[in-house]
Amino acid sequence: MRTIVIGSTKHLLFAALYGAVGIAVAIIFTAVWFLNNRPDLSLWHTTHLTHEYHQQSGLTSFKQYLSLEDKLFAEVDRKIYRKYQPKVASALNRYERHSLSDPALWQQNWNRSFEWENPQAEFGILLLHGMSDSPYVMKHIAEHYQYQAHIVGLRLPGHGTVPSGLTDITWPDLAGAVSLATTHLAAELPGKPIYVIGFSTGAALALNHELENISLNKPTSFAGMVFLSPVIGLAPIAAGAYWQAKLGRLLGQDKLYWNSIQTEYDPFRYQSFAVNAGDVVYRLTLRNQTLLTGLDDKQFNAIPAILTFQSVVDDTVSSISVVDKLYQYLPERRGHELVLFDVNRNHNHNQLLMQDPLIPFAPFWVTSPLPYRLSLLENNSHANNQVQVRELTHVSKGAEILELDLTWPNEVYSLSHVALTFPIEDSLYGPLVTDESDKIQIGRGIYQGERGILSVSAADMLRQKWNPFYPYMMGRMDEFTQQRPLF
């Protein structure tokens, strides 16, 4: 009898195992079918560029990096712009010369690294853009500081050329380029402070640069760091990028190397997103977290002062990770500051909120005093669209309130990951009418009609692309750079 029971149990276990394997295989094949049932890959998804920088390139200076970049863009011109022959011309393809999205229409090609020298510079600034972006993201910040600082805007490897550039980069490639640019700035400005301003992945790279120095007991490079929508933490699903790429390689399915395959209508930002790019960011954040958890109190004190600007809602990175994986561990007396942009709490918007995005932050703000300066930009409770800043430092003392001469735009319910670096006047992402009819104006591209007919998704159209509070942000940045002592 016992033999029969054991045999039956064994058969049931085998049946369950086979069933689970069958379900897993079915899910995988369904996912592969779904991912392959997307637009065909274009020349800019499949072309390999041989002159891109990698950590193994053997370059020892930023000037060598720029020289290699010259060869890289000549290669892009040869392999893409001269070779591509569209069956039907598109007015919105950045890889078609003379289209509305052609980067060559801009006086400066913001896809490339740039250096603005200033013999009277008070300090140096290194500008680092985010993943899939280009130095254009930092354009207005560079212009703001051009008369005060010696500025280097770095094009990170894999960017500014073709989306396929992101299929084979690694985070050490990006970190290597940051190191070359930082060393160059320090040599150009001996004895003067160097600040780094990083957006998204650029912020994570700036943090990594200093954490690597500290972990090796080397001097830090920056007098202060400014982070905009920084990548401190990602959703756990980001870990799946590696396995999706492995599956694509195993099955020989090139489309599996891509999270999204879209029309390339933006002259300075890739719309298609390579799976490897997500994996690079994920591994960079893991490295930073490993370094942070390994620091002792003295090493934490060596981290340069950080000023961070972050929207409480962010669909690209984890907003709460800025606090629970970084700021709560920073020591007092180092001048760290965090500016959070709340959602628009206009009565009509409040009724549509699924949940209050500030609730997850509350447990981290019961400490008194906070080890950093916390500023919450929000609605004035007595005037729906009027904006104020609530300074939260000592809970027991209550909050100081600063009224701003700014208002929430009626139609804007929150900021977004991509909005922070652009003022309303930006001709590409801003909402104002310009007289540049020969160029695309993405910020004004919101159309109504039936879904499923346009090549640009409604989600992309409606995502906030400019910052209504840009003047306040730059004022805080000025305060940070002008009053920050050297450590």
C-alpha positions as CSV (number, residue, x, y, z in Angstrom):
1,M,0.0,0.0,0.0
2,R,2.9,2.4,0.9
3,T,4.6,1.6,-2.4
4,I,1.4,2.6,-4.2
5,V,1.1,5.9,-2.3
6,I,4.8,6.7,-2.9
7,G,4.4,5.9,-6.6
8,S,1.3,8.0,-6.9
9,T,3.0,11.0,-5.2
10,K,6.0,10.7,-7.5
11,H,3.8,10.7,-10.5
12,L,1.9,13.7,-9.2
13,L,5.2,15.6,-8.6
14,F,6.4,14.7,-12.1
15,A,3.1,15.9,-13.5
16,A,3.3,19.1,-11.6
17,L,6.9,19.6,-12.7
18,Y,6.1,19.0,-16.4
19,G,3.1,21.2,-16.1
20,A,5.2,24.1,-14.6
21,V,7.8,23.6,-17.3
22,G,5.1,23.6,-20.0
23,I,3.5,26.8,-18.6
24,A,6.9,28.5,-18.4
25,V,7.7,27.6,-22.0
26,A,4.3,28.8,-23.1
27,I,4.9,32.1,-21.3
28,I,8.3,32.5,-22.9
29,F,7.1,31.8,-26.4
30,T,4.1,34.1,-25.9
31,A,6.5,36.9,-24.7
32,V,8.9,36.2,-27.6
33,W,6.0,36.4,-30.1
34,F,4.7,39.6,-28.5
35,L,8.2,41.3,-28.5
36,N,8.8,40.2,-32.1
37,N,5.4,41.5,-33.2
38,R,6.8,45.1,-33.1
39,P,8.0,47.5,-35.8
40,D,10.9,46.3,-37.9
41,L,14.4,47.4,-36.9
42,S,15.9,50.2,-38.9
43,L,19.5,51.0,-39.9
44,W,20.1,53.0,-36.7
45,H,19.1,49.9,-34.6
46,T,21.4,47.5,-36.4
47,T,24.5,49.5,-37.3
48,H,27.7,48.9,-35.2
49,L,29.9,51.9,-34.7
50,T,33.6,51.2,-34.3
51,H,34.8,54.5,-33.0
52,E,32.9,54.6,-29.8
53,Y,34.8,55.0,-26.6
54,H,35.1,51.9,-24.3
55,Q,37.1,51.7,-21.1
56,Q,39.5,49.4,-23.0
57,S,40.1,52.0,-25.6
58,G,43.4,53.1,-23.9
59,L,42.6,56.8,-23.9
60,T,44.3,58.8,-21.2
61,S,42.9,62.3,-21.8
62,F,39.7,64.2,-22.5
63,K,41.3,65.6,-25.6
64,Q,41.8,62.1,-26.9
65,Y,38.2,61.4,-26.1
66,L,37.1,64.4,-28.2
67,S,39.3,63.3,-31.1
68,L,37.8,59.9,-31.1
69,E,34.3,61.5,-31.0
70,D,35.2,63.4,-34.2
71,K,35.9,60.1,-35.9
72,L,32.7,58.6,-34.4
73,F,30.4,61.3,-35.8
74,A,32.1,61.1,-39.2
75,E,31.3,57.4,-39.1
76,V,27.7,58.1,-38.2
77,D,27.5,60.4,-41.2
78,R,29.0,57.8,-43.5
79,K,27.1,54.8,-42.2
80,I,23.7,56.4,-41.5
81,Y,23.0,59.7,-43.1
82,R,24.7,59.0,-46.5
83,K,23.5,55.4,-46.6
84,Y,19.9,55.7,-45.6
85,Q,17.5,55.9,-48.5
86,P,13.9,56.1,-47.2
87,K,11.1,54.5,-49.3
88,V,8.8,57.3,-48.1
89,A,10.3,60.6,-46.9
90,S,9.5,61.5,-43.3
91,A,9.4,65.0,-41.9
92,L,10.1,63.7,-38.4
93,N,13.0,61.4,-38.7
94,R,16.2,62.6,-37.1
95,Y,18.2,60.4,-39.5
96,E,16.9,62.2,-42.6
97,R,18.8,65.3,-43.6
98,H,16.7,68.5,-43.7
99,S,13.8,66.9,-41.8
100,L,12.2,68.9,-38.9
101,S,14.1,66.6,-36.5
102,D,17.6,66.9,-38.1
103,P,20.1,67.8,-35.4
104,A,22.1,69.8,-38.0
105,L,19.3,72.4,-37.9
106,W,20.5,73.6,-34.5
107,Q,23.3,76.1,-34.5
108,Q,25.2,73.8,-32.2
109,N,25.0,70.0,-32.4
110,W,23.9,69.3,-28.9
111,N,24.5,65.6,-29.4
112,R,28.2,66.1,-29.0
113,S,30.5,66.9,-26.0
114,F,31.3,70.6,-25.6
115,E,33.7,72.7,-23.6
116,W,33.2,76.4,-22.9
117,E,36.4,77.9,-21.6
118,N,36.3,80.9,-19.4
119,P,39.6,82.6,-18.3
120,Q,37.8,84.4,-15.5
121,A,36.0,81.3,-14.3
122,E,35.2,81.2,-10.5
123,F,34.7,77.4,-10.7
124,G,34.3,74.5,-13.1
125,I,31.2,72.6,-13.9
126,L,30.9,69.1,-15.3
127,L,27.5,68.4,-16.9
128,L,26.3,64.8,-17.2
129,H,23.2,63.8,-19.1
130,G,21.0,60.7,-18.6
131,M,20.6,57.4,-20.3
132,S,19.4,57.7,-24.0
133,D,19.8,61.5,-23.7
134,S,22.4,63.9,-25.0
135,P,24.2,67.0,-23.7
136,Y,21.1,69.0,-24.9
137,V,19.5,68.0,-21.6
138,M,22.0,70.3,-19.9
139,K,21.9,73.1,-22.4
140,H,20.0,75.7,-20.3
141,I,22.1,75.0,-17.2
142,A,25.3,75.5,-19.3
143,E,24.0,78.8,-20.6
144,H,23.1,79.9,-17.1
145,Y,26.7,79.4,-15.9
146,Q,28.6,80.3,-19.0
147,Y,29.9,83.7,-17.6
148,Q,30.8,82.3,-14.2
149,A,32.3,78.9,-14.9
150,H,34.5,76.8,-17.2
151,I,32.0,74.2,-18.4
152,V,32.4,70.8,-19.9
153,G,29.3,69.0,-21.2
154,L,30.1,65.4,-21.6
155,R,28.5,63.1,-24.2
156,L,28.4,59.8,-22.5
157,P,29.5,56.8,-24.6
158,G,26.7,55.2,-26.7
159,H,24.8,58.5,-26.9
160,G,24.1,61.2,-29.4
161,T,24.6,58.9,-32.4
162,V,22.3,55.9,-33.1
163,P,20.2,53.9,-30.6
164,S,22.3,50.8,-31.4
165,G,25.1,52.6,-29.6
166,L,23.5,51.5,-26.3
167,T,23.5,47.8,-27.1
168,D,27.1,47.1,-26.2
169,I,28.2,49.7,-23.6
170,T,28.9,49.0,-20.0
171,W,28.6,51.2,-16.9
172,P,32.5,51.2,-16.6
173,D,32.6,52.7,-20.1
174,L,30.4,55.6,-18.9
175,A,32.4,55.9,-15.7
176,G,35.7,56.0,-17.6
177,A,34.5,58.9,-19.7
178,V,33.4,60.8,-16.6
179,S,36.9,60.2,-15.1
180,L,38.6,61.6,-18.2
181,A,36.4,64.8,-18.2
182,T,36.8,65.3,-14.4
183,T,40.6,65.0,-14.6
184,H,40.6,67.5,-17.5
185,L,38.6,70.1,-15.7
186,A,40.7,69.8,-12.6
187,A,43.9,70.3,-14.7
188,E,42.3,73.4,-16.4
189,L,41.3,75.0,-13.1
190,P,44.0,74.3,-10.5
191,G,43.0,75.3,-7.0
192,K,39.4,76.2,-8.0
193,P,36.3,74.2,-7.0
194,I,34.7,71.8,-9.5
195,Y,31.0,71.0,-9.3
196,V,29.2,68.3,-11.1
197,I,25.5,68.5,-12.2
198,G,24.1,65.2,-13.2
199,F,20.7,64.3,-14.6
200,S,19.3,60.8,-14.0
201,T,22.0,58.3,-14.9
202,G,24.5,61.2,-15.0
203,A,23.8,61.8,-11.3
204,A,24.4,58.1,-10.5
205,L,27.7,58.3,-12.4
206,A,28.8,61.4,-10.4
207,L,27.9,59.6,-7.2
208,N,29.8,56.6,-8.3
209,H,32.9,58.6,-9.2
210,E,33.2,59.9,-5.7
211,L,32.2,56.7,-3.9
212,E,35.0,54.9,-5.9
213,N,37.5,57.5,-4.8
214,I,36.4,57.3,-1.1
215,S,36.4,53.5,-1.1
216,L,40.1,53.6,-2.3
217,N,41.0,56.4,0.2
218,K,41.6,58.8,-2.6
219,P,40.7,62.6,-2.5
220,T,37.3,63.4,-3.8
221,S,37.0,65.4,-7.0
222,F,34.0,67.7,-6.5
223,A,33.3,70.6,-4.2
224,G,29.6,69.8,-4.5
225,M,27.2,67.6,-6.5
226,V,23.8,68.6,-7.9
227,F,21.5,65.7,-8.8
228,L,18.4,66.1,-11.0
229,S,16.0,63.1,-11.0
230,P,18.9,60.9,-9.9
231,V,18.9,57.1,-10.4
232,I,19.4,55.8,-6.9
233,G,17.0,52.9,-7.1
234,L,15.0,51.1,-9.8
235,A,12.1,48.7,-9.8
236,P,13.1,45.0,-9.3
237,I,11.8,44.3,-12.8
238,A,14.9,46.1,-14.1
239,A,16.9,43.0,-13.3
240,G,15.1,41.1,-16.1
241,A,16.8,43.1,-18.8
242,Y,19.9,40.9,-18.6
243,W,17.8,37.7,-19.2
244,Q,15.8,39.2,-22.0
245,A,19.0,40.0,-23.8
246,K,20.3,36.5,-23.1
247,L,17.1,35.0,-24.5
248,G,17.4,37.2,-27.7
249,R,21.0,36.0,-28.2
250,L,20.0,32.3,-27.6
251,L,17.1,32.5,-30.1
252,G,18.8,34.8,-32.6
253,Q,16.0,37.3,-32.3
254,D,17.4,40.8,-32.7
255,K,14.2,42.5,-31.6
256,L,14.6,41.0,-28.1
257,Y,17.5,43.3,-27.6
258,W,15.1,46.2,-27.4
259,N,12.6,47.2,-24.8
260,S,11.0,49.6,-27.2
261,I,11.3,50.2,-31.0
262,Q,9.9,53.6,-31.9
263,T,10.0,56.4,-34.5
264,E,13.2,58.5,-33.9
265,Y,11.5,61.9,-34.0
266,D,13.6,63.6,-31.2
267,P,16.8,65.1,-32.5
268,F,18.6,64.8,-29.1
269,R,17.1,61.8,-27.3
270,Y,16.6,58.2,-28.4
271,Q,13.0,57.0,-28.5
272,S,14.0,53.3,-29.0
273,F,15.5,51.9,-25.8
274,A,18.0,49.0,-25.8
275,V,17.6,46.2,-23.2
276,N,21.3,46.6,-22.4
277,A,20.8,50.2,-21.5
278,G,18.4,49.2,-18.7
279,D,20.8,46.6,-17.5
280,V,23.7,49.1,-17.5
281,V,21.7,51.5,-15.2
282,Y,20.6,48.6,-13.0
283,R,24.2,47.4,-12.5
284,L,25.4,50.9,-11.8
285,T,22.9,51.4,-9.1
286,L,23.8,48.0,-7.6
287,R,27.5,49.1,-7.6
288,N,26.6,52.3,-5.8
289,Q,24.5,50.6,-3.2
290,T,27.4,48.1,-2.6
291,L,29.8,51.0,-2.1
292,L,27.4,52.9,0.2
293,T,26.8,50.0,2.5
294,G,30.6,49.5,2.8
295,L,31.3,53.0,4.0
296,D,32.1,53.8,7.7
297,D,31.2,57.1,9.4
298,K,34.4,58.8,8.4
299,Q,34.0,57.8,4.7
300,F,30.4,59.0,4.8
301,N,31.6,62.4,5.9
302,A,33.9,62.5,2.9
303,I,31.0,62.5,0.5
304,P,30.8,66.1,-1.0
305,A,27.7,68.1,-0.3
306,I,24.7,67.0,-2.4
307,L,21.8,69.1,-3.6
308,T,19.0,67.0,-5.2
309,F,15.9,68.0,-7.1
310,Q,13.3,65.2,-7.4
311,S,9.6,65.0,-8.3
312,V,7.7,62.9,-5.8
313,V,6.2,61.0,-8.8
314,D,8.7,59.6,-11.3
315,D,7.9,56.8,-13.8
316,T,11.5,56.2,-14.7
317,V,13.3,55.9,-11.3
318,S,12.2,55.4,-7.7
319,S,11.6,58.7,-6.0
320,I,11.5,57.2,-2.5
321,S,14.9,55.6,-3.1
322,V,16.5,59.0,-3.0
323,V,15.6,59.2,0.7
324,D,15.6,55.6,1.9
325,K,18.8,54.5,0.0
326,L,20.8,57.7,0.2
327,Y,19.7,60.8,2.1
328,Q,18.8,59.0,5.4
329,Y,22.4,57.8,5.6
330,L,24.1,61.1,5.0
331,P,25.6,62.8,8.0
332,E,24.6,66.1,9.5
333,R,26.8,69.2,9.1
334,R,27.7,68.4,5.5
335,G,25.2,70.8,3.9
336,H,23.2,68.1,2.0
337,E,19.9,69.4,0.6
338,L,16.9,67.8,-0.9
339,V,14.2,69.6,-2.9
340,L,11.0,67.6,-3.6
341,F,8.4,68.8,-6.1
342,D,4.9,67.7,-4.9
343,V,2.0,67.1,-7.2
344,N,-0.5,69.8,-8.0
345,R,-3.0,69.6,-5.2
346,N,-5.7,71.6,-7.0
347,H,-9.1,70.3,-5.9
348,N,-9.9,68.8,-9.3
349,H,-6.6,67.0,-9.5
350,N,-6.8,65.7,-5.9
351,Q,-10.0,63.9,-6.7
352,L,-8.3,61.9,-9.5
353,L,-5.3,60.8,-7.4
354,M,-5.1,57.0,-7.0
355,Q,-3.0,57.5,-3.8
356,D,-1.1,60.3,-2.2
357,P,2.5,60.0,-3.4
358,L,3.9,61.7,-0.3
359,I,2.7,59.0,2.1
360,P,5.7,56.7,1.6
361,F,8.0,59.6,2.5
362,A,6.4,60.3,5.9
363,P,8.3,57.7,8.0
364,F,11.6,59.2,7.0
365,W,10.6,62.7,8.2
366,V,9.8,62.0,11.8
367,T,13.4,62.5,12.8
368,S,14.1,65.8,14.4
369,P,16.3,67.4,13.3
370,L,16.7,65.9,9.8
371,P,20.3,65.3,8.8
372,Y,19.7,67.4,5.6
373,R,17.8,70.4,4.5
374,L,14.4,69.3,3.1
375,S,12.4,71.7,0.9
376,L,8.9,70.7,-0.3
377,L,7.6,72.7,-3.2
378,E,3.8,72.5,-3.1
379,N,0.5,74.3,-3.5
380,N,-0.5,77.1,-1.1
381,S,-3.4,75.5,0.8
382,H,-5.3,78.9,0.7
383,A,-4.7,79.4,-3.0
384,N,-4.9,76.3,-5.2
385,N,-2.4,77.3,-7.9
386,Q,-0.1,79.5,-5.9
387,V,3.2,77.8,-5.1
388,Q,5.1,77.8,-1.8
389,V,8.1,76.0,-0.4
390,R,7.8,74.3,3.0
391,E,11.2,74.0,4.7
392,L,11.2,70.9,7.0
393,T,14.3,70.7,9.1
394,H,13.3,70.5,12.8
395,V,9.9,68.7,13.2
396,S,9.4,70.0,16.7
397,K,9.7,73.6,15.5
398,G,7.3,73.2,12.6
399,A,7.9,74.3,9.1
400,E,9.0,77.6,7.6
401,I,7.0,78.7,4.6
402,L,8.3,80.6,1.7
403,E,5.8,82.0,-0.8
404,L,7.0,82.0,-4.4
405,D,6.0,84.2,-7.3
406,L,5.1,81.1,-9.3
407,T,1.9,79.2,-10.0
408,W,1.0,75.6,-11.0
409,P,-0.2,75.6,-14.6
410,N,-3.8,74.5,-14.5
411,E,-3.3,71.6,-16.9
412,V,-0.2,70.2,-15.2
413,Y,-0.9,67.7,-12.4
414,S,2.8,66.8,-11.7
415,L,6.3,67.1,-13.0
416,S,8.0,64.1,-14.6
417,H,11.4,62.4,-14.7
418,V,12.3,64.3,-17.9
419,A,10.9,67.7,-17.1
420,L,13.3,69.2,-14.6
421,T,16.1,70.6,-16.8
422,F,13.9,72.5,-19.2
423,P,12.4,76.0,-18.7
424,I,9.2,77.0,-20.3
425,E,11.2,78.9,-23.0
426,D,12.9,75.8,-24.4
427,S,12.1,75.7,-28.1
428,L,12.1,71.9,-28.4
429,Y,10.3,70.7,-25.2
430,G,8.5,73.9,-24.0
431,P,4.9,74.8,-24.8
432,L,5.4,78.3,-26.2
433,V,4.9,79.1,-29.9
434,T,8.2,80.0,-31.6
435,D,9.0,81.3,-35.0
436,E,11.3,78.3,-35.7
437,S,8.9,76.6,-38.1
438,D,11.7,74.6,-39.7
439,K,12.3,72.6,-36.5
440,I,10.2,70.1,-34.6
441,Q,8.5,71.4,-31.4
442,I,7.9,68.4,-29.3
443,G,6.4,70.3,-26.4
444,R,3.6,71.5,-28.5
445,G,2.8,68.1,-30.1
446,I,-0.4,67.2,-28.3
447,Y,-3.1,65.9,-30.6
448,Q,-6.6,64.6,-30.0
449,G,-8.3,61.8,-32.0
450,E,-8.6,58.1,-32.1
451,R,-5.9,55.9,-30.6
452,G,-3.6,53.6,-32.5
453,I,-3.1,55.8,-35.6
454,L,-0.1,58.0,-34.7
455,S,3.5,56.8,-34.5
456,V,3.9,58.8,-31.3
457,S,2.0,57.4,-28.3
458,A,-0.4,59.4,-26.3
459,A,1.6,58.6,-23.2
460,D,4.7,60.3,-24.7
461,M,2.6,63.3,-25.9
462,L,1.1,63.9,-22.4
463,R,4.2,63.4,-20.3
464,Q,5.3,66.7,-18.8
465,K,8.4,68.0,-20.6
466,W,9.3,71.3,-19.0
467,N,9.6,72.6,-15.4
468,P,7.3,75.4,-14.3
469,F,9.6,75.9,-11.3
470,Y,12.8,76.2,-13.2
471,P,13.6,79.7,-11.9
472,Y,13.4,78.5,-8.3
473,M,15.6,75.5,-9.1
474,M,18.3,77.6,-10.6
475,G,18.2,80.0,-7.7
476,R,18.8,77.1,-5.3
477,M,21.6,75.9,-7.6
478,D,23.2,79.4,-7.5
479,E,23.0,79.5,-3.7
480,F,24.6,76.0,-3.6
481,T,27.6,76.8,-5.9
482,Q,28.3,80.3,-4.7
483,Q,28.2,79.7,-0.9
484,R,29.6,76.2,-0.8
485,P,33.0,76.1,0.9
486,L,35.8,73.8,-0.3
487,F,36.2,70.6,1.8
